């Protein structure tokens, strides 16, 4: 019923189209700013650049997901591409969670221990980023080891990751239950503890009005980031644990519609993250503004030059015509 409903054939493609249209240019812009415009690299910018790269690698595969749902949940691109799409989907989710956790810990260290000399350098941040990429690559390997496409003869479609074969139930359930617990709940506890400690520090001793104003902005930003994190990843991982627990127990999941919708909403983090960078990083904000201001100035300059050249040619033509007229009249 879910596979034949407009929920999966209309609503999900619309959401994925929004993610693609917004996420592709914004994440590309974010990577460009972090790599080529940010002169002073710091651990936070390194983690945010990796997060943007993670989101971009996921977004470029979304058109296949859109085509799959618009085609009535019928996968026509082969088993290999289905496995790649599924692997990139979950790699994006857990890679994003890992880098958001790193950014949260970095901000925690800067706020709670601002005078500490034991700051993590760029080399350490790069090493952590490489370790996260390697870990995610290894952890998504099991997704390539069993079939992701299943042909449903009664519907005359080939599904991609929507149906699990009975003989692969144990492997799939064991994998996703482990990933849900270790990949989401453990980082979430770490983020919650870090954010609570940051809020305690920021909310204490707000005597000076200027400092209090800055701290209130920081508190609002922390709350917004935490809420977005929980909204994007919370429902999907809870639904994932429930779905595969029922699958392992060989019980029917009557909430499968909520499960696929929550996974779809998890992809929204790919187009939300660039706006988080904009509000978190003052340097990122400044570079984005300068980029658009410079582009606007260049466009205005081109228009001005073009208008001046056109006006000059027009005046030249008018002068020539006038001269010709004078010569004709004089003759």
Order of alpha helices (4+ residues) and beta strands (2+ residues): alpha-alpha-alpha-alpha-alpha-beta-beta-alpha-alpha-alpha-alpha-alpha-alpha
